[in-house]
Structure formats: structure tokens, C-alpha cells
């Protein structure tokens, strides 16, 4: 799964784990991600952050990438400045991001290769907010509707 180890709890900082609810009945089957600290000690409730549907994470990345494209000029300028950096990693990432964005078009569905090319992690906060952190350190806030 593309989100394994990449979905972080905005409440306690722990990693979210993938859970399958109602797996015996396909009609009600639901894949969710939940903070691994939610029920760390049996019988005691831990982290208060809520679960999030698998589909929401996929859509959050689609929205993030499309938001970057909408502000393409801003991001291209930022990454062109990164090409002048003394730091080799910053230069490399900037070059990589420019190449990806130069001819990119908006996406309607999740693209796993694109996700691995630009996204580092997704931090889930209570109250319908996700922060998508890119590999260059940029953070994009996504509000879940």
C-alpha cells in the first residue's frame, strides 16, 4: 500500500495503520487508517484522533497535486531558486520537481508513481485536515469536505 508508514497522526505523532472493517461482508467492507496509539493498551483508549477512510487519503493527494498545478508559477520559481542551492540534495529535488511539473496535467485519480516521486508523508489532524509533506519540505494543507 502506498500509504504504509507515510500516514502520521497529527495528534500524537504516531504512524497510522491500515484496518479493514467488516471484512467478512463485502457490502459493508471498509478500509480505514487509524492511529496505532488509539488502543495501544488493551481496554484503555489512547490517542483521540479519529480514523480516516482510505478513499479520503487517495483524494487528498489528488487535490494536493492539482493545487500545486494551480500555483505552478509559484512552485516553479521556488524550485528554480533551489537549483542555485549549495546543498546537493536541494538541487536534485528541485530539478526532479521541475521535470515532473513542466508538462504535468491535472489528475482525476491517484497516481502511485507520482505519489512516490513527490510525497514524503501525510499528517492527519482531527477536524478534517491533512497536511501533505513533499520530499522538498513543502507542506500543502488539504481540507476534507
Backbone as ProteinMPNN parsed JSONL, in Angstrom:
{"seq_chain_A": "XXXXXXXXXXXXXXXXXXXXXXXXXXXXXXXXXXXXXXXXXXXXXXXXXXXXXXXXXXXXXXXXXXXXXXXXXXXXXXXXXXXXXXXXXXXXXXXXXXXXXXXXXXXXXXXXXXXXXXXXXXXXXXXXXXXXXXXXXXXXXXXXX", "coords_chain_A": {"N_chain_A": [[0.83, -1.188, 0.0], [0.548, 2.258, -0.795], [0.486, 4.101, 1.276], [1.561, 3.034, 3.575], [3.351, 3.472, 6.488], [3.551, 6.15, 5.939], [1.485, 7.745, 6.718], [0.761, 9.911, 9.186], [-0.069, 10.621, 12.582], [-1.529, 13.605, 13.52], [-2.065, 14.312, 16.057], [-0.678, 12.786, 18.067], [1.681, 12.015, 16.86], [2.31, 9.443, 16.121], [2.409, 6.595, 13.85], [-0.113, 5.927, 11.439], [-2.167, 3.034, 11.035], [-3.338, 0.584, 8.702], [-6.618, -0.624, 8.566], [-9.15, -3.113, 8.204], [-12.517, -2.994, 8.131], [-15.441, -4.876, 8.838], [-14.818, -7.116, 7.204], [-15.779, -9.588, 6.414], [-18.158, -9.313, 5.094], [-18.764, -8.207, 2.028], [-20.41, -6.126, 1.205], [-20.434, -4.267, 3.254], [-17.838, -3.793, 3.736], [-14.986, -1.934, 4.608], [-12.177, 0.117, 4.257], [-9.983, 1.587, 6.422], [-7.803, 4.018, 7.984], [-6.068, 4.262, 11.003], [-4.832, 5.753, 13.976], [-2.047, 4.175, 15.394], [-1.698, 4.327, 18.1], [-4.149, 4.397, 19.215], [-5.474, 2.254, 20.537], [-3.433, 1.193, 22.201], [-2.847, 0.027, 24.714], [-4.541, -2.699, 25.846], [-7.997, -2.409, 26.31], [-7.826, 0.173, 27.241], [-8.304, 3.446, 26.166], [-6.336, 5.231, 23.896], [-4.791, 7.46, 21.905], [-6.678, 10.235, 20.737], [-7.327, 10.9, 18.143], [-9.292, 10.634, 15.162], [-10.34, 7.939, 12.944], [-9.606, 7.566, 9.399], [-10.93, 7.358, 6.15], [-9.718, 5.212, 3.578], [-10.183, 6.028, 0.914], [-10.313, 8.778, 1.197], [-7.68, 9.534, 1.714], [-6.451, 8.926, -0.735], [-7.823, 10.764, -2.371], [-7.014, 13.134, -1.171], [-4.336, 13.339, -1.934], [-4.64, 13.627, -4.715], [-5.997, 16.096, -4.782], [-4.001, 17.686, -3.634], [-1.886, 17.555, -5.533], [-3.156, 18.728, -7.743], [-3.636, 21.264, -6.698], [-1.038, 22.199, -6.477], [-0.419, 22.38, -9.179], [-2.191, 24.417, -9.906], [-0.961, 26.563, -8.735], [1.371, 26.698, -10.12], [3.338, 28.484, -11.194], [4.35, 29.777, -8.894], [5.491, 27.592, -7.49], [7.341, 26.628, -9.389], [9.104, 28.766, -9.532], [10.126, 28.713, -6.951], [11.441, 26.211, -6.991], [13.267, 26.648, -9.02], [14.895, 28.494, -7.805], [15.932, 26.761, -5.938], [17.649, 25.274, -7.497], [19.937, 26.756, -7.508], [21.071, 26.331, -5.121], [23.544, 25.5, -2.609], [23.408, 23.089, -1.449], [23.42, 19.786, -2.354], [21.331, 17.908, -2.308], [19.028, 19.497, -2.196], [19.26, 20.774, -4.663], [19.021, 18.535, -6.375], [16.413, 17.558, -5.739], [14.896, 19.808, -6.437], [15.379, 19.945, -9.2], [14.229, 17.517, -9.959], [11.516, 17.945, -9.238], [10.861, 20.094, -10.915], [11.089, 18.874, -13.425], [8.99, 17.042, -13.246], [6.754, 18.724, -12.986], [6.83, 20.405, -15.232], [5.509, 19.519, -17.675], [3.183, 18.585, -16.674], [-0.221, 17.59, -16.174], [-3.462, 18.18, -14.754], [-4.758, 15.751, -12.429], [-7.184, 13.131, -12.153], [-7.487, 10.804, -10.808], [-5.79, 8.816, -8.321], [-2.274, 8.56, -8.606], [0.161, 6.338, -8.298], [2.964, 6.236, -8.873], [3.543, 8.946, -9.192], [2.882, 9.852, -6.646], [4.886, 8.577, -5.057], [7.048, 9.881, -6.164], [6.892, 12.556, -5.363], [5.744, 12.898, -2.771], [6.254, 12.858, 0.753], [5.053, 12.35, 3.28], [1.821, 12.104, 4.935], [0.046, 13.99, 7.153], [-2.413, 13.535, 9.484], [-4.964, 15.36, 10.933], [-7.288, 15.994, 13.609], [-10.621, 16.943, 12.845], [-10.927, 17.148, 10.072], [-8.582, 17.814, 8.499], [-5.666, 17.548, 6.546], [-2.181, 17.455, 6.205], [-0.053, 17.453, 3.579], [3.166, 16.513, 3.108], [5.804, 17.306, 1.048], [8.633, 15.894, -0.716], [10.574, 17.843, -0.877], [10.259, 19.358, 1.322], [8.184, 21.154, 1.298], [4.917, 21.963, 2.437], [1.548, 21.144, 2.053], [-1.687, 22.061, 2.771], [-4.67, 20.257, 3.095], [-8.114, 20.394, 3.066], [-10.663, 18.357, 4.151], [-13.689, 17.582, 2.706]], "CA_chain_A": [[0.0, 0.0, 0.0], [1.399, 3.448, -0.885], [0.448, 4.919, 2.487], [2.189, 2.335, 4.696], [4.441, 4.208, 7.12], [3.566, 7.537, 5.465], [0.358, 8.486, 7.282], [1.181, 10.245, 10.548], [-1.092, 11.226, 13.433], [-1.253, 14.992, 13.876], [-2.361, 14.48, 17.481], [0.372, 12.221, 18.932], [2.912, 11.791, 16.098], [2.478, 8.03, 15.793], [2.04, 6.207, 12.488], [-1.438, 5.331, 11.266], [-2.164, 1.685, 10.483], [-4.485, 0.254, 7.843], [-7.541, -1.584, 9.177], [-10.29, -3.481, 7.364], [-13.715, -3.179, 8.94], [-16.485, -5.713, 8.228], [-14.158, -7.786, 6.082], [-16.497, -10.797, 6.006], [-19.302, -8.96, 4.248], [-18.272, -7.284, 1.003], [-21.303, -4.958, 1.105], [-20.14, -3.305, 4.314], [-16.384, -3.743, 3.884], [-14.478, -0.565, 4.602], [-10.759, 0.212, 4.606], [-9.715, 2.843, 7.123], [-6.498, 4.186, 8.62], [-6.288, 4.708, 12.37], [-3.599, 5.919, 14.743], [-1.646, 2.943, 16.07], [-1.742, 4.544, 19.548], [-5.556, 4.51, 19.631], [-5.753, 1.196, 21.521], [-2.132, 0.584, 22.459], [-3.013, -0.835, 25.883], [-5.861, -3.343, 25.715], [-9.027, -1.942, 27.227], [-7.668, 1.599, 27.537], [-8.279, 4.27, 24.964], [-5.131, 6.054, 23.818], [-4.885, 8.669, 21.089], [-8.056, 10.67, 20.479], [-7.547, 11.202, 16.723], [-10.28, 9.761, 14.521], [-9.907, 7.172, 11.766], [-9.851, 8.229, 8.117], [-11.164, 6.394, 5.072], [-8.706, 5.004, 2.545], [-10.536, 6.846, -0.254], [-10.031, 10.18, 1.514], [-6.239, 9.731, 1.544], [-6.194, 8.961, -2.178], [-8.343, 12.029, -2.899], [-6.195, 14.219, -0.62], [-3.158, 13.502, -2.787], [-5.112, 14.173, -5.998], [-6.255, 17.52, -4.538], [-2.708, 18.339, -3.401], [-1.169, 17.707, -6.801], [-3.871, 19.702, -8.567], [-3.408, 22.581, -6.092], [0.32, 22.589, -6.877], [-0.511, 22.793, -10.586], [-2.879, 25.713, -9.957], [0.034, 27.566, -8.323], [2.579, 26.196, -10.784], [4.352, 29.543, -11.314], [4.96, 29.955, -7.578], [6.334, 26.434, -7.175], [8.459, 26.574, -10.345], [10.047, 29.806, -9.1], [10.752, 28.182, -5.73], [12.363, 25.138, -7.342], [14.361, 27.235, -9.813], [15.807, 29.033, -6.785], [16.579, 25.593, -5.342], [18.727, 24.825, -8.392], [21.128, 27.568, -7.201], [21.484, 25.997, -3.757], [24.821, 24.822, -2.37], [23.044, 21.754, -0.979], [23.218, 18.89, -3.498], [20.013, 17.277, -2.226], [18.051, 20.53, -2.566], [19.392, 20.905, -6.128], [18.483, 17.322, -7.001], [14.957, 17.547, -5.562], [14.351, 20.913, -7.234], [15.437, 19.516, -10.607], [13.239, 16.448, -10.101], [10.177, 18.525, -9.171], [10.674, 20.889, -12.137], [10.851, 17.926, -14.52], [7.653, 16.466, -13.075], [5.718, 19.739, -13.161], [6.911, 21.117, -16.52], [4.484, 19.109, -18.636], [2.126, 17.885, -15.933], [-1.623, 17.996, -16.297], [-4.191, 17.815, -13.536], [-5.111, 14.33, -12.357], [-8.513, 12.859, -11.607], [-7.38, 9.675, -9.886], [-4.499, 8.64, -7.662], [-1.17, 8.044, -9.417], [1.121, 5.844, -7.313], [4.323, 6.666, -9.23], [3.619, 10.373, -8.895], [2.879, 9.956, -5.188], [6.219, 8.238, -4.554], [8.014, 10.841, -6.708], [6.872, 13.879, -4.734], [5.202, 12.967, -1.407], [7.006, 12.224, 1.831], [4.118, 11.832, 4.283], [0.546, 12.793, 5.103], [-0.248, 14.108, 8.576], [-3.863, 13.636, 9.652], [-5.384, 16.076, 12.133], [-8.721, 15.942, 13.909], [-11.346, 18.065, 12.268], [-10.925, 17.178, 8.607], [-7.429, 18.492, 7.899], [-4.49, 16.727, 6.257], [-1.042, 18.194, 5.649], [0.767, 16.6, 2.722], [4.551, 16.999, 3.078], [6.51, 16.875, -0.153], [10.026, 15.49, -0.491], [11.448, 19.017, -0.786], [9.95, 20.064, 2.565], [6.957, 21.935, 1.127], [3.732, 21.368, 3.047], [0.294, 21.604, 1.456], [-2.823, 21.709, 3.625], [-5.865, 19.813, 2.383], [-9.292, 20.328, 3.923], [-11.538, 17.275, 3.701], [-15.1, 18.02, 2.69]], "C_chain_A": [[0.873, 1.25, 0.0], [1.461, 4.263, 0.404], [1.134, 4.274, 3.69], [3.394, 3.121, 5.214], [4.495, 5.678, 6.741], [2.397, 8.372, 5.985], [0.633, 8.657, 8.772], [0.031, 10.914, 11.297], [-0.671, 12.647, 13.812], [-1.48, 15.269, 15.349], [-1.191, 14.006, 18.348], [1.684, 11.928, 18.195], [3.181, 10.345, 15.719], [2.068, 7.77, 14.341], [0.62, 5.645, 12.493], [-1.275, 3.937, 10.679], [-3.438, 1.437, 9.686], [-5.322, -0.827, 8.519], [-8.665, -1.872, 8.185], [-11.46, -3.768, 8.289], [-14.74, -3.985, 8.153], [-15.949, -6.487, 7.029], [-14.897, -9.03, 5.593], [-17.66, -10.516, 5.057], [-18.891, -7.853, 3.285], [-19.125, -6.01, 0.904], [-20.937, -3.866, 2.108], [-18.64, -3.102, 4.52], [-15.882, -2.311, 3.716], [-13.009, -0.578, 5.018], [-10.521, 1.592, 5.208], [-8.281, 2.841, 7.648], [-6.757, 4.806, 9.977], [-4.943, 4.803, 13.079], [-3.283, 4.625, 15.488], [-1.601, 3.092, 17.588], [-3.171, 4.597, 20.082], [-5.896, 3.492, 20.723], [-4.464, 0.454, 21.85], [-2.19, -0.388, 23.641], [-4.434, -1.384, 25.837], [-6.834, -2.831, 26.778], [-8.939, -0.47, 27.579], [-7.556, 2.374, 26.233], [-7.046, 5.172, 25.006], [-5.39, 7.342, 23.063], [-6.342, 8.969, 20.724], [-8.349, 10.934, 19.0], [-8.5, 10.186, 16.106], [-9.664, 8.997, 13.351], [-10.204, 7.985, 10.501], [-9.99, 7.163, 7.035], [-10.012, 6.39, 4.078], [-8.933, 5.942, 1.352], [-10.189, 8.314, -0.037], [-8.545, 10.477, 1.325], [-5.873, 9.813, 0.063], [-6.624, 10.311, -2.758], [-7.521, 13.216, -2.397], [-4.947, 14.435, -1.47], [-3.542, 14.091, -4.141], [-5.328, 15.684, -5.855], [-4.96, 18.297, -4.338], [-1.983, 18.589, -4.71], [-1.842, 18.755, -7.685], [-3.722, 21.121, -8.021], [-2.014, 23.097, -6.451], [0.304, 23.082, -8.324], [-1.187, 24.151, -10.737], [-1.939, 26.852, -9.586], [1.392, 27.234, -8.924], [3.689, 27.248, -10.847], [5.095, 29.754, -10.001], [5.939, 28.823, -7.278], [7.536, 26.337, -8.116], [9.534, 27.589, -9.951], [10.836, 29.321, -7.884], [11.799, 27.127, -6.085], [13.5, 25.626, -8.232], [15.381, 27.886, -8.885], [16.585, 27.9, -6.13], [17.721, 25.061, -6.186], [20.035, 25.564, -8.115], [21.709, 27.238, -5.828], [22.855, 25.318, -3.724], [24.581, 23.352, -1.996], [22.68, 20.864, -2.171], [21.832, 18.243, -3.491], [18.909, 18.257, -2.632], [18.061, 20.722, -4.077], [18.721, 19.739, -6.838], [16.957, 17.299, -6.935], [14.302, 18.639, -6.404], [14.297, 20.534, -8.706], [14.356, 18.466, -10.877], [11.814, 17.016, -10.134], [9.875, 19.356, -10.419], [10.347, 19.968, -13.306], [9.442, 17.332, -14.448], [6.577, 17.492, -13.442], [5.69, 20.399, -14.537], [5.763, 20.786, -17.469], [3.295, 18.417, -17.974], [0.748, 18.471, -16.213], [-2.339, 17.55, -15.026], [-4.615, 16.342, -13.605], [-6.502, 14.179, -11.745], [-8.486, 11.691, -10.636], [-5.937, 9.543, -9.4], [-3.479, 8.004, -8.601], [-0.049, 7.643, -8.458], [2.548, 6.299, -7.615], [4.534, 8.135, -8.895], [3.685, 10.595, -7.386], [4.275, 9.684, -4.625], [7.283, 9.224, -5.038], [8.045, 12.148, -5.935], [6.458, 13.914, -3.263], [6.073, 12.223, -0.399], [6.061, 11.575, 2.837], [2.826, 12.64, 4.251], [0.245, 12.804, 6.598], [-1.735, 14.4, 8.738], [-4.178, 14.289, 10.993], [-6.875, 15.867, 12.353], [-9.381, 17.122, 13.219], [-11.121, 18.232, 10.783], [-9.772, 17.945, 7.966], [-6.284, 17.502, 7.722], [-3.407, 17.652, 5.728], [-0.205, 17.196, 4.869], [2.147, 17.238, 2.642], [5.242, 16.42, 1.854], [7.965, 16.576, 0.175], [10.987, 16.671, -0.396], [11.176, 19.834, 0.472], [8.705, 20.933, 2.481], [5.796, 21.2, 1.786], [2.483, 21.994, 2.444], [-0.854, 21.118, 2.334], [-4.033, 21.37, 2.761], [-7.006, 19.748, 3.389], [-10.231, 19.292, 3.328], [-12.983, 17.75, 3.792], [-16.021, 16.889, 3.055]], "O_chain_A": [[1.859, 1.298, 0.736], [2.398, 5.037, 0.598], [1.271, 4.919, 4.729], [4.335, 3.398, 4.47], [5.399, 6.39, 7.18], [2.325, 9.572, 5.72], [0.726, 7.682, 9.518], [-0.742, 11.677, 10.717], [0.413, 12.859, 14.357], [-1.128, 16.34, 15.843], [-0.755, 14.72, 19.252], [2.692, 11.624, 18.833], [4.181, 10.053, 15.063], [1.459, 8.621, 13.694], [0.21, 4.972, 13.438], [-0.346, 3.689, 9.91], [-4.486, 2.018, 9.972], [-4.785, -1.83, 8.99], [-9.081, -0.995, 7.427], [-11.402, -4.671, 9.125], [-14.889, -3.799, 6.946], [-16.567, -6.502, 5.964], [-14.666, -9.481, 4.471], [-18.086, -11.395, 4.309], [-18.697, -6.706, 3.686], [-18.616, -4.944, 0.56], [-21.114, -2.68, 1.833], [-18.227, -2.326, 5.382], [-16.297, -1.585, 2.812], [-12.644, -1.207, 6.011], [-10.814, 2.618, 4.595], [-7.638, 1.796, 7.741], [-7.546, 5.742, 10.109], [-4.03, 4.023, 12.808], [-4.155, 4.05, 16.139], [-1.48, 2.094, 18.299], [-3.378, 4.818, 21.275], [-6.534, 3.836, 21.718], [-4.416, -0.774, 21.784], [-1.647, -1.49, 23.574], [-5.405, -0.628, 25.794], [-6.535, -2.824, 27.973], [-9.875, 0.085, 28.154], [-6.813, 2.0, 25.325], [-6.754, 5.795, 26.026], [-6.125, 8.211, 23.532], [-7.125, 8.062, 20.442], [-9.502, 11.169, 18.637], [-8.506, 9.016, 16.489], [-8.606, 9.363, 12.839], [-10.955, 8.961, 10.534], [-9.245, 6.183, 7.019], [-9.416, 7.425, 3.783], [-7.998, 6.566, 0.851], [-9.814, 9.013, -0.979], [-8.184, 11.546, 0.833], [-5.081, 10.664, -0.342], [-5.892, 10.925, -3.534], [-7.348, 14.197, -3.12], [-4.542, 15.573, -1.703], [-2.842, 14.962, -4.658], [-4.892, 16.459, -6.706], [-4.828, 19.426, -4.81], [-1.52, 19.699, -4.97], [-1.164, 19.576, -8.304], [-3.684, 22.079, -8.793], [-1.833, 24.289, -6.7], [0.939, 24.085, -8.651], [-0.804, 24.945, -11.596], [-2.098, 27.975, -10.065], [2.431, 27.463, -8.306], [4.851, 26.937, -10.585], [6.318, 29.892, -9.987], [7.074, 29.064, -6.866], [8.636, 25.998, -7.678], [10.728, 27.3, -10.03], [12.051, 29.497, -7.803], [12.907, 27.141, -5.55], [14.593, 25.061, -8.194], [16.584, 27.838, -9.142], [17.762, 28.057, -5.803], [18.659, 24.463, -5.659], [21.113, 25.069, -8.444], [22.725, 27.805, -5.425], [23.264, 24.655, -4.677], [25.44, 22.495, -2.202], [21.74, 21.161, -2.908], [21.228, 18.053, -4.547], [17.967, 17.882, -3.33], [17.005, 20.822, -4.703], [17.953, 19.928, -7.782], [16.287, 17.053, -7.938], [13.259, 18.408, -7.017], [13.295, 20.77, -9.38], [13.661, 18.521, -11.892], [11.002, 16.611, -10.966], [8.753, 19.325, -10.925], [9.436, 20.247, -14.086], [8.787, 17.145, -15.474], [5.608, 17.164, -14.127], [4.649, 20.897, -14.964], [5.119, 21.688, -18.004], [2.503, 17.749, -18.638], [0.585, 19.667, -16.45], [-1.877, 16.656, -14.317], [-4.8, 15.776, -14.683], [-6.932, 14.994, -10.929], [-9.337, 11.584, -9.753], [-5.005, 10.086, -9.992], [-3.78, 7.037, -9.301], [0.611, 8.503, -7.875], [3.268, 6.706, -6.703], [5.582, 8.518, -8.375], [4.455, 11.429, -6.909], [4.787, 10.46, -3.818], [8.315, 9.383, -4.386], [9.092, 12.79, -5.848], [6.788, 14.873, -2.566], [6.558, 11.122, -0.657], [6.232, 10.414, 3.207], [2.746, 13.702, 3.634], [0.196, 11.751, 7.234], [-2.251, 15.38, 8.202], [-3.724, 13.838, 12.045], [-7.626, 15.6, 11.416], [-8.766, 18.172, 13.034], [-11.124, 19.357, 10.283], [-9.979, 18.657, 6.983], [-5.971, 16.723, 8.623], [-3.675, 18.528, 4.905], [0.291, 16.216, 5.425], [2.288, 18.365, 2.168], [5.264, 15.206, 1.65], [8.462, 16.968, 1.231], [12.099, 16.521, 0.112], [11.787, 20.883, 0.674], [8.218, 21.404, 3.509], [5.698, 19.975, 1.709], [2.373, 23.216, 2.338], [-0.981, 19.924, 2.608], [-4.373, 22.095, 1.826], [-6.879, 19.121, 4.441], [-10.556, 19.345, 2.142], [-13.428, 18.251, 4.825], [-17.238, 17.071, 3.093]]}, "name": "protein", "num_of_chains": 1, "seq": "XXXXXXXXXXXXXXXXXXXXXXXXXXXXXXXXXXXXXXXXXXXXXXXXXXXXXXXXXXXXXXXXXXXXXXXXXXXXXXXXXXXXXXXXXXXXXXXXXXXXXXXXXXXXXXXXXXXXXXXXXXXXXXXXXXXXXXXXXXXXXXXXX"}
